[in-house]
């Protein structure tokens, strides 16, 4: 492989192997490649993982640390899944680690999945660059996710538990929770903003099993003022305007505050990190006139959080593309609380088709032409585009092309 496109083609070719839960392949690769675990934070949760990583990265950098992050999916470019100090992995490094991983994987006793190979590429990149801290975002679940080869992270986080990927993680919230709690390690503190009492009790039971302390971060939030900006007062900190907008971001920020304090970072670094955190596609304002917001809410809990914030907007229209494996009826019903909802499809394997949407009674539009018409003659004060991180990535790229 000589170019980034070569790497993408190779990884895409592995998608046919699907999802294969388990850590045996990852552990084999780490041993073969002679990789050492670096100081890490491990983040799981149904919603809020990426935002919590963004807050933590900003705080750590403000505290003078070099920080690697592994996240998914990407919004702007593929390389942002592996970052150092907020900068995507350069093409030369991407090609180098991909070739290193491929050479080892070709000799593996079992074929690795696309996500496992990508995770291994991140391990190799961070082995080369040696950041002070790595923040790993779980891809799916936790217990059997390829990121869960960490033996002794500095802290683990579960942001939330909601209905998502039931076919893989389980049908009930309790089953889903146990998969996410599977990132806990013996003696490593766990921080969470889980709301449901029974799930918190389950977390404490798991904590007792592995002798891990459990900290509910929600009490750190003393006051939230919602509006065009989200202003939060955390315990022992002056009020701060969060870099990420939305009521729910106060609790993602609280997860980061609690971990940062546990690691001894300064209050100034924590406050500046809260202010400066950036995360594309999370209630992101991409046009002021007319007002257009992109938000990656992609399940019922995420849509509910989006609607709480959207109520502060005036006269809302929604454009959404909900994937076929999500609860469309519930998500559309909730979105209709804030305005007219238009549905669409896009080029993605799990996207609903036009025929499928129209048979379900959707108000279907071809999104590119519809969006162009709306931008020329807005029919409301605010347009919110949502339903899938993959969809808003396409819309964001489309907006950037219009500006050129």
ABEGO torsion letter per residue (X at the ends): XABAAAAAAAAAAAAAAEBBBEAAAAAAAAAAAGBBBBBBBBBBEABGAAAAAAAAAAAAAAAGBBBBBBBOBBAABAAAABBBGGBBBBAAAAAAAAAAAAAAAAABABBBBAAAAAAAAAAAAAAAAGBABBBBBBABEGAABAAAABABBABBBBABBBBBGAAAAEABAAAAAAAAAAABBBGBBBBBABABAAAAAAAAAAAAAAGBBBBBAAAABABBBBEABBBBBBBGBBBBBBABBEAAAAAAAAAAAAAAAAAGBBAAAAAAAAAABBBBGBGBBABAOBBBBBBABABAAAAAAAAAAAAABBGBBBBBBBBAABBAAAAAAAAAAAEBBBBBBBBBAABBBAAAAAAAGBBBBBAAAAAAAAAABBABABBBBBGBAAAAAAAAAAAAAAAX
